[in-house]
Amino acid sequence: MRPSQPANFVSWFRAAAPWIHAFRGKTFVVAFGGELVASGAVESVVQDINLLTSLGIRVVIVCGSRPQIDAALAARGLTSTFSHGVRITPSNVMDCVKEAVGRLRIEFEQRFSFGLPNTPMAQSEGVRLMGGSLITARPVGVIDGIDFQFAGTVRDVDAQTIHHVLDNGDIVCLTPIGYSPTGEAFNLSMEDVAASVAVALDAEKLIFMIDADGLPPLPGPKTKRTRAHEISRELSAAEAELLYKSAAQSTDISGMSPDTMRALDATVRASKGGVARTHLIPRAVDGALLMELFSYSGTGSMITEAGLETLREATIDDVGGVLKLIEPLEADGTLVRRGREKLEAEISQFCVLEHDNVIAGCAALYPFGKEGMAEMACFVVDPTYQGRNYGEQLLARIETLARNARVKRLFVLTTRTAHWFIEHGFVEGSLDELPEARQKLYNFQRQSKIFLKKI
């Protein structure tokens, strides 16, 4: 390790701590196609999944087998056809499905049993890979006159047994085969299995590893210019559904592969079923799973059941998060130092903006009722979230609170962000325009500029 790297590692590891705490005991469903196995990259994914379990995360793996089925068919001189995106599966094709899935199952059991010293899997012998007949299936049936034979869809998930296995600290590995109560086996879609399992388990996260960097931007005037270079980092379930429908109607706006389209459709379904977070991450990027889960920026696209942002009044439980947010600005002199005791005493004056349960912004309102004025103070947005209009959201919230308190004019003192306030309707004022009590507290050494706004 080069001398410059230890500090970066320590910084990253400390930054990951909130997610490590938040994810412990939560259930993640991680799904990927057989292409990952065929590419030879599965070993690093196995290591990363093993790391998740060591952090107390309950993991269910769902592995697809399309390329392995194709290879088994080719070896027998057979071909298969598709309709409505589903493989028509007569009995001879189903034999190839069973062969391919069986080989995949053995491959994973081999990978998870690997635990030599001085490897990432060392001392992981306590983690077992468990599976079985946990998916009940039904046939697709006949659609538009086409009999899909042994192609099926998920009918039910044995969530109780899966939870029991996860409670024991083991990993559940599911393949895209389901069984009917009459004893028949059906060829299922990996995406269908993953979404159904995530909903049945009320999973915290459903993660698809796909053949793209993420999802393209929503349709709009910039789509054609940016689609080759940009991805949508965060979408609501409604936005993801809109993207899917738009892409289904016009490949020009998205360029999404069938692989990504199937995963997107499944994430929309899972979000509607109550899964709070679904992720589509690039399977070609080594460590994409860890980067998506344990960093602010992530490495793919995330779809949320609802919006990620929450703007609310602060509580005493937010003191630590607010302190962490403002301490760098106190250290460089941008903000006046408060300290924990003062912040605890005044926390009821604050509102906070959370992004995915992390405080990303805060602001305080101090009314001066006699003069019909109020000060907006400690107005901070984490630089990580620049460009998301969080400052505008906080300002709008403060202005609403001020109006409700019958405040006529809002004022702010700043040394660094004068232009931002001017751009948002504030005008520069003088010390004698402030309430008398606030004039007495003015720090002449800081020489803060004064800005006022009628509301």
C-alpha positions in Angstrom: 0.0 0.0 0.0 1.4 3.3 -1.0 1.9 6.0 1.7 -1.0 8.1 0.3 -3.5 5.3 0.5 -3.9 4.6 4.3 -5.5 8.0 5.0 -8.0 7.4 2.1 -8.8 3.9 3.4 -9.4 5.2 6.9 -11.5 8.0 5.7 -13.7 5.6 3.6 -14.0 3.1 6.4 -15.2 5.7 8.8 -17.6 7.1 6.3 -19.1 3.7 5.8 -19.8 3.2 9.5 -23.4 4.7 9.3 -24.4 2.2 6.6 -22.8 -0.7 8.5 -24.9 0.1 11.5 -28.0 0.7 9.5 -27.8 -2.5 7.5 -27.1 -5.0 10.3 -30.0 -7.4 10.6 -31.6 -6.3 7.3 -32.5 -8.5 4.4 -30.9 -8.0 1.0 -31.8 -9.9 -2.2 -28.9 -9.9 -4.7 -29.8 -11.0 -8.2 -27.6 -11.5 -11.3 -27.7 -13.4 -14.5 -25.7 -16.4 -15.5 -23.5 -14.0 -17.6 -21.7 -13.1 -14.4 -20.7 -16.7 -13.9 -19.8 -17.2 -17.5 -17.5 -14.1 -17.4 -15.4 -15.5 -14.5 -16.2 -12.5 -12.3 -18.4 -14.5 -9.9 -15.6 -15.1 -7.4 -15.2 -11.5 -6.4 -19.0 -11.2 -6.0 -19.0 -14.3 -3.8 -16.3 -12.6 -1.7 -18.4 -9.4 -1.4 -21.5 -11.3 -0.5 -19.6 -13.2 2.2 -18.4 -9.8 3.5 -22.0 -8.6 3.8 -23.0 -11.6 5.8 -20.0 -11.0 8.1 -21.4 -7.5 8.8 -24.7 -9.0 9.9 -26.6 -8.5 6.7 -29.1 -11.3 5.7 -28.5 -12.2 2.1 -30.6 -14.1 -0.5 -28.9 -14.8 -3.8 -31.0 -15.3 -7.0 -28.9 -16.5 -10.0 -30.1 -16.6 -13.5 -29.0 -19.2 -16.1 -29.8 -17.9 -19.6 -26.3 -18.4 -21.1 -25.9 -21.7 -19.4 -29.2 -22.9 -20.8 -28.2 -21.7 -24.3 -25.0 -23.7 -24.0 -26.7 -26.8 -22.9 -29.2 -26.5 -25.8 -26.3 -26.0 -28.2 -24.5 -29.1 -26.9 -27.6 -31.2 -27.7 -28.2 -29.5 -31.1 -31.4 -27.9 -29.9 -32.7 -24.3 -30.1 -35.4 -22.5 -28.3 -37.8 -19.7 -29.2 -39.1 -16.8 -27.2 -42.4 -15.0 -27.2 -43.4 -12.0 -25.0 -39.8 -12.1 -23.7 -40.3 -15.6 -22.3 -38.5 -18.8 -23.3 -41.0 -21.4 -24.7 -40.0 -24.5 -22.7 -41.1 -27.9 -24.0 -39.8 -31.0 -22.1 -36.6 -31.4 -24.0 -35.7 -27.7 -23.3 -36.7 -28.2 -19.7 -34.1 -31.0 -19.4 -31.4 -28.5 -20.5 -32.7 -26.0 -18.0 -32.4 -28.5 -15.2 -28.9 -29.4 -16.3 -27.7 -25.8 -16.5 -29.3 -24.8 -13.2 -27.8 -27.9 -11.5 -24.3 -27.0 -12.7 -24.7 -23.4 -11.5 -25.8 -24.6 -8.1 -22.7 -26.8 -7.7 -20.5 -23.9 -8.9 -21.9 -21.6 -6.1 -21.5 -24.3 -3.5 -17.9 -24.7 -4.5 -17.2 -20.9 -4.4 -18.7 -20.5 -1.0 -16.9 -23.4 0.5 -13.5 -21.8 -0.4 -11.8 -20.6 2.7 -8.0 -20.9 2.5 -5.9 -18.6 4.8 -4.8 -15.3 3.4 -7.8 -15.0 1.1 -11.0 -12.9 1.5 -12.9 -16.1 2.3 -10.7 -17.1 5.2 -12.5 -18.1 8.4 -15.9 -18.0 6.7 -16.5 -21.7 7.2 -19.5 -20.8 9.4 -21.5 -19.4 6.4 -23.5 -22.0 4.6 -25.3 -21.8 1.3 -28.9 -23.1 1.6 -31.6 -23.6 -0.9 -34.4 -26.0 -1.8 -38.0 -26.1 -3.1 -38.8 -22.7 -1.7 -40.6 -21.3 -4.8 -44.0 -22.5 -5.8 -44.7 -22.0 -9.5 -47.5 -22.1 -12.0 -47.4 -22.4 -15.7 -47.5 -19.3 -17.9 -50.1 -21.2 -19.9 -51.3 -20.2 -23.4 -50.9 -16.6 -24.6 -52.0 -15.5 -28.0 -52.4 -19.1 -29.0 -48.9 -20.0 -27.9 -48.5 -22.8 -25.3 -45.4 -21.9 -23.2 -45.4 -25.5 -21.7 -42.9 -25.7 -18.8 -42.3 -21.9 -18.7 -43.7 -20.6 -15.4 -44.2 -17.7 -13.1 -43.9 -17.4 -9.3 -47.0 -18.4 -7.5 -45.8 -18.3 -3.9 -42.6 -18.0 -1.8 -41.9 -20.0 1.3 -40.9 -16.8 3.3 -41.1 -18.5 6.7 -38.4 -21.1 5.8 -36.2 -18.5 4.2 -36.4 -16.3 7.3 -35.5 -19.3 9.4 -32.4 -20.0 7.3 -31.4 -16.3 7.4 -31.9 -16.3 11.2 -29.3 -19.0 11.4 -26.8 -16.7 9.7 -26.8 -18.7 6.5 -27.1 -17.5 2.9 -30.1 -18.5 0.8 -29.4 -19.3 -2.8 -32.3 -19.6 -5.2 -32.3 -20.6 -8.8 -35.0 -19.8 -11.5 -36.8 -23.1 -11.1 -40.1 -23.4 -9.3 -42.3 -26.4 -8.4 -46.0 -26.9 -8.6 -48.1 -28.7 -6.0 -48.5 -31.5 -8.5 -44.8 -32.1 -8.6 -43.9 -30.4 -11.9 -40.8 -28.2 -12.4 -41.1 -24.9 -14.3 -38.5 -22.6 -15.9 -38.8 -19.2 -14.3 -37.4 -15.7 -14.9 -34.6 -14.8 -12.6 -36.1 -11.3 -12.3 -39.5 -12.7 -11.4 -38.0 -14.8 -8.7 -35.9 -12.0 -7.3 -38.8 -9.4 -7.2 -41.2 -12.0 -5.7 -38.8 -13.0 -3.0 -37.9 -9.4 -2.1 -41.6 -8.6 -1.7 -42.4 -11.8 0.3 -39.5 -11.2 2.7 -40.2 -7.4 3.0 -36.5 -7.0 2.1 -34.7 -3.8 2.8 -33.0 -3.9 -0.6 -33.3 -5.7 -4.0 -30.1 -5.4 -6.0 -29.8 -6.4 -9.7 -26.3 -6.7 -11.3 -26.9 -5.7 -14.9 -25.0 -5.3 -18.2 -25.1 -1.4 -18.0 -23.7 1.3 -15.8 -27.2 2.1 -14.6 -30.5 3.5 -15.9 -30.5 6.3 -18.6 -32.0 9.7 -17.8 -35.8 10.2 -17.9 -37.2 11.3 -21.3 -36.7 15.0 -21.9 -35.0 17.6 -24.0 -31.5 16.6 -22.8 -31.9 12.8 -23.2 -30.4 12.5 -26.7 -27.4 14.6 -25.8 -26.6 12.9 -22.5 -27.7 9.3 -22.6 -24.3 8.0 -23.6 -22.6 9.7 -20.7 -25.1 10.0 -17.9 -27.2 7.7 -15.8 -30.0 8.3 -13.4 -28.6 7.9 -9.9 -31.9 8.1 -8.1 -35.5 7.6 -9.3 -38.8 7.2 -7.5 -40.9 4.2 -8.3 -43.2 6.4 -10.4 -40.2 7.8 -12.4 -38.8 4.3 -12.9 -42.2 3.1 -14.3 -42.3 6.1 -16.6 -38.8 5.3 -17.9 -39.8 1.7 -18.5 -42.9 2.5 -20.4 -41.1 5.1 -22.5 -38.2 2.8 -23.3 -40.7 0.0 -24.2 -42.3 2.4 -26.7 -39.0 3.9 -28.2 -35.6 2.3 -28.0 -34.1 5.6 -29.2 -34.4 7.3 -25.9 -32.8 4.7 -23.8 -30.7 2.1 -25.6 -31.5 -0.3 -22.8 -30.7 -3.9 -23.3 -33.4 -6.6 -22.7 -31.4 -7.5 -19.6 -31.7 -4.0 -18.2 -35.4 -3.8 -19.3 -36.3 -7.0 -17.4 -34.5 -5.8 -14.3 -36.1 -2.4 -14.4 -39.6 -3.9 -14.8 -38.9 -6.1 -11.8 -37.7 -3.2 -9.6 -40.9 -1.3 -10.4 -42.9 -4.3 -9.3 -40.9 -4.7 -6.2 -41.2 -1.1 -5.2 -44.9 -1.3 -5.6 -44.8 -4.3 -3.4 -43.2 -2.4 -0.6 -39.5 -2.9 -1.1 -38.0 0.4 0.1 -34.8 0.4 -2.1 -34.0 -1.3 -5.3 -30.6 -0.9 -7.1 -29.4 -1.6 -10.6 -25.6 -1.8 -10.6 -22.9 -2.7 -13.3 -21.8 -6.3 -13.0 -18.7 -5.4 -15.0 -17.3 -3.2 -12.2 -15.3 -5.1 -9.6 -16.7 -4.2 -6.2 -19.8 -2.5 -7.5 -21.9 -4.1 -4.8 -19.8 -2.6 -2.0 -19.5 0.8 -3.6 -23.3 1.0 -4.1 -24.0 0.1 -0.5 -21.3 1.8 1.4 -20.6 5.2 -0.3 -22.6 8.4 -0.9 -22.3 8.4 -4.6 -22.9 4.7 -5.3 -22.1 3.1 -8.6 -25.5 2.6 -10.3 -29.1 3.6 -10.2 -31.4 3.4 -7.1 -35.2 3.3 -7.2 -37.1 4.2 -4.1 -40.6 3.3 -3.0 -40.9 7.0 -2.1 -38.7 10.1 -2.4 -35.3 9.9 -0.6 -35.6 13.4 0.9 -37.3 14.2 4.1 -37.7 17.8 5.3 -38.8 18.0 8.9 -38.4 19.7 12.3 -35.3 18.6 14.2 -35.4 16.6 17.4 -32.9 15.9 20.1 -31.9 12.7 18.3 -30.6 14.9 15.4 -28.0 16.8 17.5 -25.2 14.4 16.5 -26.0 14.6 12.8 -26.3 18.4 12.8 -23.0 18.7 14.7 -21.3 16.5 12.1 -22.7 18.7 9.3 -21.7 22.0 10.8 -18.3 21.2 12.4 -16.2 21.7 9.2 -17.8 25.1 8.7 -17.2 26.1 12.3 -13.6 25.0 12.0 -12.9 27.2 8.9 -14.8 30.2 10.4 -17.8 30.1 8.1 -20.1 29.5 11.1 -19.9 30.7 14.7 -19.0 27.8 17.0 -22.0 26.5 18.9 -21.1 23.3 20.8 -23.3 20.4 21.8 -24.9 22.0 24.9 -26.0 25.1 23.0 -27.3 23.0 20.1 -29.2 20.7 22.4 -30.9 23.7 24.0 -31.8 25.3 20.6 -32.6 22.1 18.6 -36.3 23.0 18.5 -35.5 26.0 16.4 -33.9 23.8 13.7 -35.3 22.0 10.7 -33.3 19.3 8.9 -33.3 17.8 5.5 -32.5 14.1 5.4 -31.3 12.2 2.3 -31.7 8.5 2.7 -31.7 8.8 6.6 -28.5 11.0 6.5 -28.8 14.7 7.5 -27.8 16.6 4.4 -28.9 20.1 5.4 -30.1 22.2 8.3 -31.3 25.7 9.1 -32.6 27.5 12.3 -35.2 30.2 12.8 -34.9 32.6 15.7 -38.0 35.0 15.8 -37.9 38.5 17.2 -41.6 38.9 17.8 -41.6 42.6 18.8 -40.2 43.8 15.5 -41.9 41.1 13.4 -38.6 39.8 12.2 -36.7 36.5 12.4 -33.1 35.4 11.8 -32.3 32.4 9.7 -29.1 31.0 11.0 -26.9 27.9 10.7 -28.0 27.5 7.1 -25.9 24.5 5.8 -26.1 22.0 3.0 -23.6 19.2 2.8 -21.4 19.8 -0.3 -21.9 16.1 -1.2 -25.5 17.0 -2.2 -24.8 20.1 -4.3 -27.0 20.5 -7.3 -30.1 19.0 -5.8 -31.8 22.3 -4.8 -31.6 21.3 -1.1 -30.8 24.9 -0.2 -34.0 26.1 -2.0 -36.0 23.5 -0.1 -34.6 24.6 3.3 -35.2 28.2 2.5 -38.8 27.6 1.5 -39.4 25.7 4.7 -37.9 28.4 6.8 -40.0 31.1 5.0 -43.1 29.0 5.6 -42.3 28.7 9.4 -41.6 32.4 9.5 -45.0 33.3 7.9 -46.8 31.0 10.3 -45.1 32.9 13.1 -46.4 36.2 11.6 -42.9 37.3 10.7 -42.7 40.1 8.1 -39.0 40.2 7.4 -36.3 37.5 7.4 -32.7 38.3 7.9 -29.4 36.4 7.7 -25.8 37.2 8.5 -23.1 35.7 6.3 -19.4 36.0 5.4 -19.2 33.6 2.5 -22.5 33.1 0.6 -23.7 36.6 -0.1 -24.4 36.0 -3.8 -26.6 33.0 -3.1 -28.9 35.0 -0.8 -29.0 37.9 -3.3 -30.1 35.4 -6.0 -32.9 34.2 -3.7 -34.5 37.6 -3.0 -32.5 39.0 -0.2 -31.1 42.5 -0.3 -28.1 43.9 1.6 -29.0 45.9 4.7 -27.3 47.6 7.6 -26.8 46.8 11.3 -29.4 49.4 12.4 -32.1 47.5 10.5 -31.8 44.5 12.7 -33.8 44.1 16.0 -32.2 45.9 18.8 -31.4 42.7 20.7 -29.7 41.3 17.7 -27.6 44.4 17.2 -26.1 44.0 20.6 -24.9 40.5 19.7 -23.3 41.5 16.4 -19.7 40.4 16.2 -17.7 43.3 14.7 -14.6 41.1 14.3 -16.4 38.7 11.9 -17.8 41.7 9.8 -20.7 39.6 8.6 -22.8 41.0 5.8 -26.5 41.5 6.6 -29.2 40.5 4.2 -33.0 41.0 4.5 -36.0 39.7 2.7 -39.7 40.6 3.0 -41.9 37.5 3.2 
